[in-house]
Amino acid sequence: ASDDPTLRTSRLVLRPLAYADVPALSEAIDSSRAYLAAWLPWERDIRTPDDLRVFVDRTLRMNADGEAHRALFESDGRLAGHASIESANAAQASAELGYWVRADRAGRGYATEAVRALLEWGFRHLGLHRVTAFADVANVASRRVLEKAGFREEGVVRHRARHRDGWRDHV
């Protein structure tokens, strides 16, 4: 949030995005576009460096407003993905978790590692009581990340997200 801390795990550095990260963010999204498009409806709206600068600007504003948007960097500085605690509601001490990992880094446990670190920070420093996360019913890998991070499935939200192929259900 306001102090925008950098979080470290055994393999990742989680820090707020900066405008200097736009080329790395562009490369990560572009190299993973088909993979991400299956699960993330927003990827179709990010096509140009200007779109990415707007995305970075928005994440910085949301961080200042008490949310936690962090880029995931490997030890060599390569951008591996993004994770966030967003839609924060201070009065209800609740928020929503989001994350993605680039296609060539999927399956390495990065999402689980980042999610655990971000949740620990969110509960401790944002005073959260409840964090909700959603995954497409067909996204087995994402559902497994949530399970490993301690989430419990509560039900199916019908037609929660609009994708290229129509409305998708989420758990």
C-alpha positions in Angstrom: 0.0 0.0 0.0 1.3 3.4 0.9 4.9 2.3 1.6 4.9 -0.1 -1.4 7.1 -2.7 0.1 9.1 -5.1 -1.9 8.4 -8.7 -0.8 11.0 -11.5 -1.2 10.5 -15.2 -1.4 13.1 -17.9 -1.9 12.9 -17.5 -5.7 11.1 -14.3 -6.4 11.1 -10.5 -5.8 7.6 -9.0 -5.7 7.6 -5.3 -6.1 5.4 -2.6 -7.5 5.6 -2.0 -11.3 7.5 1.0 -12.6 7.3 2.7 -16.0 10.7 1.2 -16.7 9.1 -2.2 -16.5 6.9 -1.6 -19.6 9.2 -3.4 -22.1 9.5 -6.5 -19.8 5.8 -6.5 -19.1 5.1 -6.2 -22.8 7.4 -9.1 -23.6 5.9 -11.3 -20.8 2.3 -10.6 -22.0 3.1 -10.9 -25.7 5.0 -14.2 -25.3 2.1 -15.6 -23.3 -0.8 -14.0 -25.1 -2.5 -17.3 -26.2 -1.9 -18.9 -22.8 -3.2 -15.9 -20.9 -6.2 -15.3 -23.2 -7.7 -18.6 -22.2 -8.1 -17.3 -18.6 -7.7 -13.5 -18.5 -10.3 -11.4 -20.4 -8.2 -8.2 -19.9 -5.3 -9.4 -22.0 -7.2 -8.4 -25.2 -7.2 -4.8 -23.9 -3.4 -4.6 -23.6 -1.8 -4.3 -27.0 0.5 -1.3 -27.1 3.2 0.3 -24.8 0.7 3.1 -24.1 -1.8 0.5 -22.9 0.9 -0.9 -20.6 1.8 2.6 -19.3 -1.9 3.1 -18.4 -1.9 -0.3 -16.7 1.3 0.6 -14.7 -0.2 4.0 -13.8 -3.4 2.3 -12.6 -1.6 -0.2 -10.4 0.5 2.6 -8.8 -2.7 4.6 -8.0 -4.4 1.4 -6.6 -1.3 0.8 -4.5 -1.6 4.3 -3.1 -5.2 3.6 -2.3 -4.4 0.6 -0.1 -4.2 -2.2 -2.6 -1.1 -4.4 -3.4 -0.1 -4.9 -7.0 3.2 -6.6 -7.4 5.2 -7.7 -10.4 7.0 -11.1 -9.9 10.6 -11.0 -10.8 13.0 -13.9 -10.9 16.5 -13.5 -9.3 18.0 -12.7 -12.7 15.5 -9.8 -13.1 13.2 -11.5 -15.6 9.5 -10.6 -15.1 7.7 -13.8 -14.4 4.2 -12.6 -13.8 2.0 -10.4 -11.6 -0.1 -10.8 -8.4 -2.4 -8.4 -6.6 -4.7 -7.9 -3.7 -7.4 -5.6 -5.1 -10.9 -4.4 -4.7 -10.0 -3.7 -1.2 -12.8 -2.8 1.2 -11.3 -1.3 4.4 -14.6 -1.2 6.2 -15.1 -4.9 5.5 -11.4 -5.8 5.8 -11.8 -7.8 2.6 -10.2 -7.9 -0.8 -9.8 -10.0 -3.9 -6.7 -11.9 -5.1 -5.5 -12.0 -8.7 -2.4 -13.4 -10.3 -0.9 -14.6 -13.6 2.4 -16.2 -14.6 3.9 -16.1 -18.1 3.5 -19.2 -20.1 7.2 -20.2 -20.1 7.2 -20.0 -16.3 4.0 -21.9 -15.6 4.1 -25.0 -13.6 7.2 -24.0 -11.5 5.2 -23.0 -8.3 5.8 -19.3 -8.8 2.1 -18.4 -8.5 1.8 -20.4 -5.3 4.9 -18.8 -3.9 3.8 -15.3 -4.8 0.3 -15.8 -3.6 1.4 -17.0 -0.2 3.8 -14.1 0.3 1.2 -11.5 -0.8 -1.5 -13.0 1.4 0.8 -13.1 4.4 1.6 -9.4 3.8 -2.0 -8.5 3.2 -3.3 -10.1 6.3 -0.5 -8.6 8.4 -0.2 -5.1 6.9 -3.5 -4.3 5.4 -5.5 -5.8 8.3 -7.5 -8.1 6.0 -10.0 -10.5 7.5 -11.1 -12.2 4.2 -9.6 -12.5 0.8 -11.6 -13.9 -2.1 -10.2 -15.4 -5.3 -11.8 -16.7 -8.4 -10.6 -19.2 -11.0 -12.2 -20.3 -14.2 -13.8 -23.7 -13.6 -11.6 -25.2 -16.3 -8.4 -23.7 -15.0 -7.2 -26.6 -13.0 -3.7 -25.1 -12.4 -5.1 -21.9 -11.0 -7.5 -23.8 -8.8 -4.6 -25.9 -7.5 -2.6 -22.7 -6.7 -5.5 -21.5 -4.6 -5.9 -24.8 -2.8 -2.2 -24.9 -2.0 -2.5 -21.3 -0.6 -5.2 -22.4 1.8 -8.3 -21.3 -0.1 -11.5 -23.4 0.2 -13.9 -23.7 -2.7 -17.3 -22.1 -1.8 -19.2 -22.5 -5.0 -19.6 -21.6 -8.7 -20.3 -18.1 -9.8 -22.1 -18.4 -13.1 -21.1 -16.2 -16.0 -18.6 -14.2 -13.8 -16.3 -13.2 -16.7 -16.8 -12.4 -20.3 -14.2 -13.9 -22.6 -13.8 -14.1 -26.3 -15.8 -17.2 -26.5 -18.6 -16.0 -24.2 -19.4 -15.9 -20.5 -17.3 -18.2 -18.2 -18.1 -19.7 -14.8 -15.7 -19.3 -11.9 -15.2 -21.1 -8.6 
